[in-house]
Amino acid sequence: MRARPDANHGAIREACRGIGAAWVDTHGDPTIGFDAVVGYRGLLLAVEIKDGQQPPSRQRLTPNELARQADFERVGVTYHIWRSVDEAIACLEELT
């Protein structure tokens, strides 16, 4: 089963690329547990995109996403969840 990206996925991807980030979509395989790998200024991030315009019940992490978040955080890696273009850009700027 192919996962559908959230409605804001493309806008977030293009905004990040616009400030120089490298972006690899992973949302096509729901077993991966996050939507993208983002590289920016020497950092590599695992990113899950949720549509901030949806009600909170539609923004919940799936069981697979929760498992991946736990895997990463167990070894000290942040699992980033972005809900808007502004949130994504702010996150990248804050980290660098």
C-alpha positions as CSV (number, residue, x, y, z in Angstrom):
1,M,0.0,0.0,0.0
2,R,1.4,3.4,-1.0
3,A,1.0,6.2,1.5
4,R,-0.4,9.5,0.4
5,P,1.4,12.6,1.5
6,D,-0.3,15.3,3.5
7,A,-1.7,18.3,1.6
8,N,1.1,20.5,2.8
9,H,3.9,18.1,2.1
10,G,4.9,19.6,-1.3
11,A,4.8,23.2,0.0
12,I,7.1,22.3,3.0
13,R,9.5,20.4,0.7
14,E,9.7,23.3,-1.8
15,A,10.2,25.8,1.0
16,C,13.0,23.8,2.5
17,R,14.7,23.3,-0.9
18,G,14.3,27.0,-1.4
19,I,16.6,27.7,1.6
20,G,19.1,25.2,0.4
21,A,18.0,22.0,2.1
22,A,18.4,18.6,0.4
23,W,15.2,16.5,0.6
24,V,14.5,12.8,0.0
25,D,10.9,11.7,0.2
26,T,10.3,8.5,2.0
27,H,6.5,8.7,2.4
28,G,5.9,6.3,-0.5
29,D,6.7,3.4,1.7
30,P,4.6,3.4,4.9
31,T,6.9,0.9,6.6
32,I,9.6,3.5,6.9
33,G,7.7,5.5,9.5
34,F,8.6,9.0,8.5
35,D,8.0,11.2,5.4
36,A,11.4,12.6,4.5
37,V,15.1,12.7,5.2
38,V,16.2,16.3,5.1
39,G,19.8,17.5,5.0
40,Y,20.7,21.0,5.9
41,R,24.0,22.7,6.9
42,G,25.7,19.5,8.0
43,L,22.6,18.0,9.7
44,L,20.5,15.1,8.6
45,L,16.9,14.9,10.0
46,A,14.1,12.4,10.0
47,V,10.9,14.3,9.4
48,E,7.2,13.4,9.6
49,I,4.8,15.8,7.9
50,K,1.4,16.4,9.4
51,D,-1.2,18.8,8.0
52,G,-1.6,21.5,10.7
53,Q,-5.0,22.5,9.1
54,Q,-6.5,19.1,10.0
55,P,-8.1,18.4,13.4
56,P,-5.8,16.9,16.0
57,S,-7.3,13.5,15.6
58,R,-6.1,13.5,11.9
59,Q,-2.6,14.6,13.0
60,R,-1.9,11.7,15.3
61,L,1.1,9.5,14.5
62,T,0.3,6.0,13.2
63,P,1.6,3.0,15.2
64,N,4.5,2.6,12.7
65,E,5.4,6.3,13.1
66,L,5.2,6.0,16.9
67,A,7.5,3.0,16.8
68,R,10.0,4.8,14.5
69,Q,9.9,7.9,16.8
70,A,10.7,5.7,19.8
71,D,13.5,3.9,17.9
72,F,15.2,7.2,17.0
73,E,14.7,8.9,20.4
74,R,16.0,5.8,22.2
75,V,19.4,6.6,20.6
76,G,19.2,10.4,21.1
77,V,18.0,11.3,17.6
78,T,15.1,13.7,17.3
79,Y,12.1,12.7,15.2
80,H,10.9,15.9,13.8
81,I,7.2,16.6,13.2
82,W,6.4,19.5,11.0
83,R,2.9,20.9,10.5
84,S,3.5,24.0,8.4
85,V,6.1,25.7,6.2
86,D,6.8,28.2,9.0
87,E,7.4,25.4,11.5
88,A,9.8,23.6,9.1
89,I,11.9,26.7,8.3
90,A,12.0,27.8,11.9
91,C,13.2,24.3,12.9
92,L,16.0,24.3,10.4
93,E,17.1,27.8,11.3
94,E,17.0,27.0,15.0
95,L,19.1,23.9,14.6
96,T,21.9,25.6,12.6
